Amino acid sequence: MNIMDAGGFVEKPYSDLAQPGSIAVARPRQKISLELFDNLEPVCQDWQALEADAVCTPFQTYAWTHAWRTHVESCADVRPAIVVGRDDKGTVQVILPLALRRHGLVTSLEWLAGEHATYTGGLFRPLFLNQLSKSDFLTLWSRVIGLLPRFDIVQFLAQLPLIGDQVNPTTLFGAKTSASPYFCITIDAEWESFHRQRRSRSTRSSERKRERLLNEIGPLNFEAHYEGATLEKATEIMFNQRSARFAEQGIHDYLHDPGVTDFYRALTKMTEKSDGIEGYVSTLSVGDTMAAGMLNLIYKNKNYALVSSMTSNEAIRKTSPGEILLRHTLKHCCETGLEAYDCGGGYDIYKDSWSDIKFHTADTVAPQTMLGSAYAGSYNGFLAAKSHIKQSPGLWKAFKSLRKLGFWS
């Protein structure tokens, strides 16, 4: 099994991991006391201390959640419900950053700040998680439910199937695999050998040819923007390009949702020293034109690609500038000593060709009331249809064509 300890990624089908008994079986049970908070500030120090020890991604950190709450939550109908679990010595062993959200008549239990996260989930101290049996967790979960206000449905989406080498316990009640695969690239310290290992001679020749074509249009330049006016300019161009692409594809432009671009701007300004996360934007320019851009987060020595964009210039688009930007960003990651590059979800042939780790996340939709059951039936039907369409090339092509005409946007 190919495990990356600090990211929870696994090269193994999720269905092989979620079988009963595959979670570590027990030891004498720890007594865990639970507290419920509707605000982040009282748990700030405990949260940051736990995330330093826990196996997690940037999307479970206090910095991510605080930025989301500052810019997005105030515009959304969301109520934080953060559950903190301590052992009998007062040490925090688990934090579940939950939230209650209204969907019309239905109230769902979700992961706080999960709406814009690549991965969602709780934070567990590693030794506690390693000793946690399935029955222990389900008992703990029933106590969590007892703390919370009434809700109709559990809706936990985009959860990692594993945390380290343990099954993610919050996937143990009715999780289904995501429709789209997720990709991760393990990075070698030396770029040239890494490049030769991952790309064939003919592919490398094609890469050089496409770069020559771009250089005929204008000088080709890669930059990683960490601060200052160039970062701000690159970020705004990236937002504009991404929105134009959404409009072209007939996809809902979430960047226009209240608070979202301010949230992403805040991410770009995070630093490892103050936030534990380093934000930056990588760009590929052809002359005066930004051909492609990518908002990245660095956390625990891994790069997470978050938002990508591409110019509308057709001559530049034909050369696949996004793929060229990925290659230069990977080289930058090698040169800065990073261990992995997370491509996120959604299939692209260039992601697949670079990645050595491919997996699916886990979606849990579990009703708690009759109203929740009705909602779950329709939502699970939607997820099943989505999965079927994405796994059927003909249907997926037809769906994208209809989407461009304004259906399902």
Secondary structure, DSSP 8 states (H G I E B T S, - for coil): --EETTTTEESS-GGGT-STT-S----S----EEEEES-SGGGHHHHHHHHHHS---GGGSHHHHHHHHHHTGGGS-EEEEEEEEE-TTS-EEEEEEEEEEEETTEEEEEETT-TT-SSB--EE-HHHHHT--HHHHHHHHHHHHHHS---SEEEEEEE-SEETTEE-GGGTTTEEE-SS-EEEEE--SSHHHHHHHHS-HHHHHHHHHHHHHHHHHS-EEEEEE-SHHHHHHHHHHHHHHHHHHHHHHT---GGGSTTHHHHHHHHHT--HHHHS-EEEEEEEEETTEEEEEEEEEEETTEEEEEEEEE-S-HHHHTT-HHHHHHHHHHHHHHHTT--EEEEEES--HHHHHH-SEEE--EEEEEE-SHHHHHHHHHHHHHHHHHHHHHT-HHHHHHHHHHHHTTTT-
